[in-house]
Structure formats: C-alpha cells, structure tokens
Amino acid sequence: MTALGASVEQKSIGKCLLYNWVEERATAVLDNERPRAHIHKNGHKGILTMDLSSKVQGVTTVNDAFTPPKGHGVRQRGLRGELLENDLLKKISEQIHAEFNPDPPKTEFCSTTKEDYKVEGFQPSLPSPLKEHDYKSDQAITFWSENHHQIQGVTAVRTRDTPFKMNATFSTPISEHMDDKPILYTPEN
C-alpha cells in the first residue's frame, strides 16, 4: 500500500458504509486543508463537478435543508410602535434627502435693459405740463410727432396743428414721380 492509502485508512473516522470508502479516498487530500467542522458544514468543492460556476456547486445539504423560521401570524409589536417607527424613518429620510439634495437657487429673470438702466434710489415722476392742452382737439404727442424732424422720407411738418403724414417718395420709383419738382439726379443709361 502507498503512503497516501495508509494515511487514508488511519484517518477514517467511525464506521463507513460498504462503498463509502471510495468517497473517503477521493476526499482525503481535501480533508487536510480545512477543519473537519468546516467541511461538514460547507462540503467539498469540485467533487461532483468541475464547473465551479454551476448553481449546484454552492449548495450544501445543510444550506438546502435549512428553512428560515416563519412568524407566528400574531403581531410581535404594537401598532402604535410600528407607526411611530415608520414616521420617524420618514422624517429622517426627508431630512437626509433635503441635506444631500438641496433645492436649486431661485432664478431671477432680468432683461438686459432692466439690468443696465436700474439705478438704486431712483423715484420716477411725471413732468409737469408746460402749457394747457385740449385733449379733444390737439394732436396727440407721440414719439414720432416729437422726432419727425430726424426721420428721412417724412413730409415736412410746418405747424404742430397739421396731422402727421408719411411721404411715399422713398418707395416710389423715380420714373413714376408726379411732382413738378426737378429730378435731383439723372437716371443711369
């Protein structure tokens, strides 16, 4: 007999069944690596299959036979205690969520004009009228009536009483002018 066979025979513990000696001989080398209690609990890896990724490889008879204890079907804690615990968990989770995820800062929408012409301490006031106006008969004062002398292509306004008129000379072709005025320049050939 070889030295390995002799050590297996000496190590066999207790009585074994008739054909169980084959298994003991196959696991004799593995038995030296770990304590006996660990081997009984977790078994030997690689005896039944060499595929270590298979589902059966990680299952032992102890783990497979174990069933976790089930409840009695009766409350172990009172309803008030559970509600208080759930409420406390909810409050704490909201506080932690608010701490780690703060609200974004409020966006202030401001136009360029508002930003550029904003002066602190400015109090707007209406100017006092220079003369009495009859709003029923006087022409309305607008931006265009105040700045008509700066705009090109507008009929000359002789008095403030005349209505504001537009001139179409800038859009009328030169050949269609009906004015008696002489043309200031000659058309190209």
C-alpha positions as CSV (number, residue, x, y, z in Angstrom):
1,M,0.0,0.0,0.0
2,T,1.1,3.5,-0.7
3,A,1.7,6.2,2.0
4,L,-1.5,8.0,0.8
5,G,-3.6,4.9,1.1
6,A,-2.2,4.2,4.6
7,S,-2.9,7.7,5.8
8,V,-6.5,7.5,4.5
9,E,-7.1,4.2,6.3
10,Q,-5.7,5.7,9.5
11,K,-7.8,8.9,9.2
12,S,-11.1,7.2,8.5
13,I,-13.3,8.2,11.4
14,G,-16.1,6.0,12.6
15,K,-17.8,3.2,10.7
16,C,-18.4,3.7,7.0
17,L,-20.8,2.0,4.7
18,L,-19.7,-0.6,2.3
19,Y,-19.0,1.6,-0.7
20,N,-18.3,4.8,1.2
21,W,-14.6,4.2,1.3
22,V,-14.3,5.3,-2.3
23,E,-15.6,8.8,-1.4
24,E,-13.4,9.0,1.6
25,R,-10.4,8.1,-0.5
26,A,-11.4,10.8,-3.1
27,T,-11.7,13.5,-0.4
28,A,-8.7,12.5,1.7
29,V,-6.4,15.2,0.2
30,L,-9.1,17.9,0.6
31,D,-9.7,17.0,4.3
32,N,-6.2,18.2,5.2
33,E,-6.9,21.8,4.1
34,R,-9.7,22.8,6.4
35,P,-11.0,21.9,9.8
36,R,-13.5,19.0,9.9
37,A,-16.4,21.1,11.1
38,H,-16.0,23.5,8.2
39,I,-16.0,20.5,5.8
40,H,-19.2,19.1,7.3
41,K,-20.9,22.4,7.1
42,N,-19.8,23.6,3.6
43,G,-18.8,20.3,1.9
44,H,-16.0,19.8,-0.7
45,K,-15.8,21.9,-3.8
46,G,-15.0,20.1,-7.0
47,I,-16.0,16.5,-6.1
48,L,-19.3,16.2,-8.1
49,T,-18.5,18.7,-10.8
50,M,-15.5,20.7,-12.0
51,D,-17.7,23.6,-13.2
52,L,-17.4,25.9,-10.2
53,S,-19.9,28.4,-11.7
54,S,-22.8,26.0,-11.6
55,K,-25.7,26.6,-9.2
56,V,-25.3,23.2,-7.6
57,Q,-21.7,23.8,-6.6
58,G,-22.5,26.4,-3.9
59,V,-25.4,24.4,-2.4
60,T,-24.8,22.1,0.5
61,T,-27.2,19.7,2.2
62,V,-27.2,21.9,5.3
63,N,-28.0,25.1,3.4
64,D,-30.5,23.3,1.2
65,A,-32.4,21.7,4.1
66,F,-32.4,24.9,6.2
67,T,-35.7,26.8,6.2
68,P,-35.8,30.2,7.9
69,P,-38.2,30.5,10.8
70,K,-41.6,31.9,9.9
71,G,-43.7,34.3,12.0
72,H,-46.4,33.1,14.3
73,G,-49.1,35.1,12.4
74,V,-49.5,37.3,15.5
75,R,-48.2,40.8,16.0
76,Q,-44.9,40.9,17.8
77,R,-45.0,44.7,18.2
78,G,-47.8,47.0,18.8
79,L,-49.4,49.1,16.0
80,R,-48.5,52.4,17.7
81,G,-44.9,51.4,17.9
82,E,-44.8,50.5,14.2
83,L,-46.5,53.7,13.2
84,L,-44.1,55.8,15.3
85,E,-41.1,53.9,13.9
86,N,-42.3,54.5,10.3
87,D,-43.0,58.1,11.0
88,L,-39.5,58.6,12.5
89,L,-37.9,56.8,9.5
90,K,-39.9,59.1,7.1
91,K,-38.8,62.3,8.9
92,I,-35.1,61.2,9.0
93,S,-35.1,60.2,5.3
94,E,-36.7,63.6,4.3
95,Q,-34.0,65.4,6.4
96,I,-31.2,63.4,4.8
97,H,-32.7,63.9,1.3
98,A,-33.0,67.7,1.9
99,E,-29.4,67.8,3.2
100,F,-27.9,65.9,0.3
101,N,-30.3,67.3,-2.4
102,P,-30.9,71.0,-1.7
103,D,-33.4,72.9,-3.8
104,P,-31.9,74.8,-6.7
105,P,-31.5,78.5,-6.1
106,K,-34.4,80.7,-7.3
107,T,-33.7,82.0,-10.7
108,E,-34.0,85.8,-11.1
109,F,-35.2,86.7,-14.6
110,C,-33.9,90.1,-15.6
111,S,-33.6,91.7,-19.0
112,T,-30.5,93.5,-20.2
113,T,-32.4,96.8,-20.3
114,K,-33.6,96.3,-16.8
115,E,-30.1,95.4,-15.6
116,D,-28.3,98.2,-17.4
117,Y,-30.7,101.1,-16.5
118,K,-31.5,100.1,-13.0
119,V,-30.4,102.8,-10.6
120,E,-30.9,102.4,-6.9
121,G,-32.8,105.2,-5.3
122,F,-34.5,106.4,-8.5
123,Q,-38.0,107.7,-8.0
124,P,-39.9,108.1,-11.3
125,S,-42.1,111.2,-11.5
126,L,-44.2,112.6,-14.3
127,P,-43.0,116.0,-15.7
128,S,-45.4,118.9,-15.1
129,P,-47.1,120.1,-18.3
130,L,-45.6,123.2,-19.9
131,K,-49.0,124.5,-21.2
132,E,-52.6,123.6,-21.1
133,H,-53.6,121.0,-23.7
134,D,-57.1,120.4,-25.1
135,Y,-57.1,116.6,-25.5
136,K,-60.2,116.7,-27.7
137,S,-58.8,119.0,-30.4
138,D,-55.0,118.9,-30.1
139,Q,-52.9,116.4,-32.0
140,A,-51.6,113.6,-29.7
141,I,-48.0,113.8,-28.7
142,T,-46.1,110.6,-29.6
143,F,-42.6,109.5,-30.1
144,W,-43.0,110.1,-33.9
145,S,-44.5,113.6,-33.5
146,E,-41.6,114.6,-31.3
147,N,-38.9,113.2,-33.5
148,H,-40.3,113.8,-37.0
149,H,-37.5,116.2,-38.0
150,Q,-34.9,113.5,-37.6
151,I,-36.7,110.9,-39.8
152,Q,-36.0,110.8,-43.5
153,G,-38.8,110.4,-46.0
154,V,-41.4,112.2,-44.0
155,T,-43.4,115.1,-45.2
156,A,-42.3,118.4,-43.7
157,V,-44.4,119.5,-40.8
158,R,-44.9,123.2,-40.9
159,T,-47.0,123.7,-37.8
160,R,-47.8,121.5,-34.8
161,D,-51.5,121.5,-35.7
162,T,-51.2,119.7,-39.0
163,P,-51.7,116.0,-38.9
164,F,-48.7,113.7,-39.1
165,K,-48.3,112.4,-42.7
166,M,-45.9,109.9,-44.2
167,N,-44.2,110.5,-47.5
168,A,-44.0,107.8,-50.1
169,T,-41.2,109.3,-52.2
170,F,-38.6,106.9,-50.8
171,S,-40.6,103.9,-52.1
172,T,-42.0,105.3,-55.3
173,P,-39.9,104.7,-58.4
174,I,-38.3,107.8,-59.9
175,S,-39.9,107.3,-63.2
176,E,-43.4,107.4,-61.6
177,H,-43.0,110.7,-59.7
178,M,-45.8,113.1,-60.4
179,D,-44.3,116.1,-58.7
180,D,-43.3,119.2,-60.7
181,K,-40.1,119.3,-58.9
182,P,-37.0,118.7,-61.0
183,I,-35.2,115.4,-60.5
184,L,-32.1,116.0,-58.5
185,Y,-30.1,113.4,-60.4
186,T,-30.3,111.8,-63.8
187,P,-31.1,108.1,-64.1
188,E,-28.4,105.9,-65.5
189,N,-28.4,104.9,-69.1
